[in-house]
Amino acid sequence: MALSLLCPLLTTFLFMQTLADTSCTTDCFVQSHAAYYPNSQEHGTDVGACGFGSFGATINGGDVSATSNLYRDGVGCGACYQVRCTNSAYCSGNGVTVVITDHGASGNTDFILSQRAFGGMAVNTDAAASLLALGVVDIEYRRVSCSYPNKNLTVKIDESSSNPHYLAFVIWFQQGSRDITAVQLCETQNFVCKLLDRDHGAVWTASAPPSGPLSLRMLFSAEEDGDETWVAPVNNIPQDWKAGQTYDLGVQVDQ
Ligand SMILES: *[C@@H]1O[C@H](CO)[C@@H](O)[C@H](O)[C@H]1NC(C)=O
């Protein structure tokens, strides 16, 4: 009994030691596998678990991905990864940079890429066809900064929202390589704030939100060193916010 308990623990410990020994700073790639969405067109899916809607299918030119472990209960939504396949006959050195917009697992893969992103790892169109024919390939990946030139952080009010009773939204165009781990919603008269719930994926919700214009506070956390920073946007969400609308927050982050 004791031994059977100890062995998995020991194995876990040794495994973590190995991870620690090979743990690298920023330019370290992790070995894994990738598949692609079987039934999609070129882009990702409109119904990704992150709740980004059609934005989640087409953002980043459609270079998007579902992930299993990296999803982290939705915290991983919007994170960017450089993914490159390792078969030197077909694969380019840089691979592709994808944005996580969905949750999913296929065998022992970390990524289910859009077909566009999957083919984008190849050196040319012939090689892309060969890669697609393989279906699942060896890859290596690392987290990288997202970049959305000329875009500010933007709130997209979810279609499920109904002013003034229920507010649900996602945040678009998050640059850098941090995670949004908490969001506060503040009314702008007395700046009374309340912490929001992450409903699912990247979707933040408030039942009975305060009336009047609303101001957000977003907590950006670094996965590597745990560093945390609250960011307060320049622009408010207007009092007459509507389901389906987007509101430019007037700020951007680059870390
Ligand atoms: C981003 O926000 C800044 C500052 O509020 C503003 O001047 C700029 O026009 C915004 N950029 C875009 C692309 O909307």
The ligand as an SDF file (V2000), in Angstrom:
LIG
                    3D

 14 14  0  0  0  0  0  0  0  0999 V2000
   -6.3750   53.5650  -28.8590 C   0  0  0  0  0  0  0  0  0  0  0  0
   -6.5090   54.3880  -27.7410 O   0  0  0  0  0  0  0  0  0  0  0  0
   -5.8410   55.6090  -27.8510 C   0  0  0  0  0  0  0  0  0  0  0  0
   -5.8560   56.3290  -26.5060 C   0  0  0  0  0  0  0  0  0  0  0  0
   -7.1430   56.3580  -25.9620 O   0  0  0  0  0  0  0  0  0  0  0  0
   -6.4860   56.4180  -28.9750 C   0  0  0  0  0  0  0  0  0  0  0  0
   -5.8550   57.6710  -29.1270 O   0  0  0  0  0  0  0  0  0  0  0  0
   -6.3640   55.6130  -30.2660 C   0  0  0  0  0  0  0  0  0  0  0  0
   -7.0570   56.2670  -31.2900 O   0  0  0  0  0  0  0  0  0  0  0  0
   -6.9180   54.2210  -30.1110 C   0  0  0  0  0  0  0  0  0  0  0  0
   -6.5310   53.4290  -31.2630 N   0  0  0  0  0  0  0  0  0  0  0  0
   -7.3960   52.8380  -32.0490 C   0  0  0  0  0  0  0  0  0  0  0  0
   -6.8380   52.0770  -33.1740 C   0  0  0  0  0  0  0  0  0  0  0  0
   -8.5980   52.8990  -31.8580 O   0  0  0  0  0  0  0  0  0  0  0  0
  1  2  1  0
  1 10  1  0
  2  3  1  0
  3  4  1  0
  3  6  1  0
  4  5  1  0
  6  7  1  0
  6  8  1  0
  8  9  1  0
  8 10  1  0
 10 11  1  0
 11 12  1  0
 12 13  1  0
 12 14  2  0
M  END
$$$$
